[in-house]
């Protein structure tokens, strides 16, 4: 079993995109937070604040200003920022995160059937703890992916209401990341 499965206590993940939403994430029942913004100057403080509130924090390496999306950037994040893990679309960053002792979530954009197959293959090679599929409002594809891999699937992107969260979970997603704080309950 993948360790990320043990982290998930609330199946909605707070995907935080602006500083104003950090307090909402802290107050929410979501125990996992995806930080989708920040800079080398602000990230540690935000991660520390969320961790002090009992949240597991994953930073999206591709969106952090001033920290390179490379092996050294991941090593810096692991040693200085100390999140639970990272999110990235880049397989080499997933491998670097695992080498640095962090959990890793590989984000895959599903634009067609070949993207599904390429995404599964990339994830098998990079060894993430989970795959985040985007958009997360495709229960049929989520179901197919859970049949294709043993990696836990997190649905995210374009999730706009509770029914879409329920549909993704029913299709086999471990959790659903949502950017709207109204859905974090």
ChimeraX attribute file (.defattr): number of C-alpha atoms within 10 A of each C-alpha:
attribute: neighborCount
match mode: 1-to-1
recipient: residues
	/A:1	9
	/A:2	12
	/A:3	11
	/A:4	17
	/A:5	14
	/A:6	8
	/A:7	12
	/A:8	16
	/A:9	13
	/A:10	17
	/A:11	21
	/A:12	28
	/A:13	29
	/A:14	32
	/A:15	27
	/A:16	23
	/A:17	16
	/A:18	12
	/A:19	13
	/A:20	9
	/A:21	16
	/A:22	21
	/A:23	13
	/A:24	15
	/A:25	24
	/A:26	20
	/A:27	13
	/A:28	18
	/A:29	17
	/A:30	23
	/A:31	24
	/A:32	27
	/A:33	25
	/A:34	23
	/A:35	27
	/A:36	18
	/A:37	19
	/A:38	21
	/A:39	12
	/A:40	15
	/A:41	11
	/A:42	14
	/A:43	22
	/A:44	17
	/A:45	12
	/A:46	17
	/A:47	23
	/A:48	16
	/A:49	15
	/A:50	22
	/A:51	19
	/A:52	11
	/A:53	14
	/A:54	13
	/A:55	23
	/A:56	20
	/A:57	22
	/A:58	23
	/A:59	28
	/A:60	22
	/A:61	26
	/A:62	18
	/A:63	18
	/A:64	19
	/A:65	15
	/A:66	11
	/A:67	19
	/A:68	16
	/A:69	18
	/A:70	16
	/A:71	17
	/A:72	13
	/A:73	18
	/A:74	26
	/A:75	19
	/A:76	16
	/A:77	24
	/A:78	18
	/A:79	12
	/A:80	11
	/A:81	19
	/A:82	19
	/A:83	23
	/A:84	19
	/A:85	26
	/A:86	26
	/A:87	26
	/A:88	23
	/A:89	20
	/A:90	18
	/A:91	21
	/A:92	15
	/A:93	27
	/A:94	30
	/A:95	21
	/A:96	19
	/A:97	27
	/A:98	18
	/A:99	13
	/A:100	17
	/A:101	13
	/A:102	23
	/A:103	22
	/A:104	28
	/A:105	29
	/A:106	28
	/A:107	25
	/A:108	23
	/A:109	16
	/A:110	18
	/A:111	10
	/A:112	8
	/A:113	10
	/A:114	10
	/A:115	13
	/A:116	20
	/A:117	14
	/A:118	13
	/A:119	22
	/A:120	19
	/A:121	12
	/A:122	18
	/A:123	25
	/A:124	14
	/A:125	13
	/A:126	20
	/A:127	18
	/A:128	28
	/A:129	22
	/A:130	23
	/A:131	27
	/A:132	25
	/A:133	26
	/A:134	20
	/A:135	16
	/A:136	27
	/A:137	22
	/A:138	18
	/A:139	20
	/A:140	12
	/A:141	17
	/A:142	26
	/A:143	17
	/A:144	13
	/A:145	23
	/A:146	16
	/A:147	11
	/A:148	12
	/A:149	14
	/A:150	12
	/A:151	22
	/A:152	23
	/A:153	27
	/A:154	26
	/A:155	32
	/A:156	27
	/A:157	17
	/A:158	15
	/A:159	22
	/A:160	15
	/A:161	13
	/A:162	14
	/A:163	11
	/A:164	18
	/A:165	25
	/A:166	16
	/A:167	17
	/A:168	27
	/A:169	21
	/A:170	13
	/A:171	18
	/A:172	20
	/A:173	26
	/A:174	23
	/A:175	24
	/A:176	28
	/A:177	28
	/A:178	25
	/A:179	21
	/A:180	16
	/A:181	16
	/A:182	13
	/A:183	19
	/A:184	23
	/A:185	15
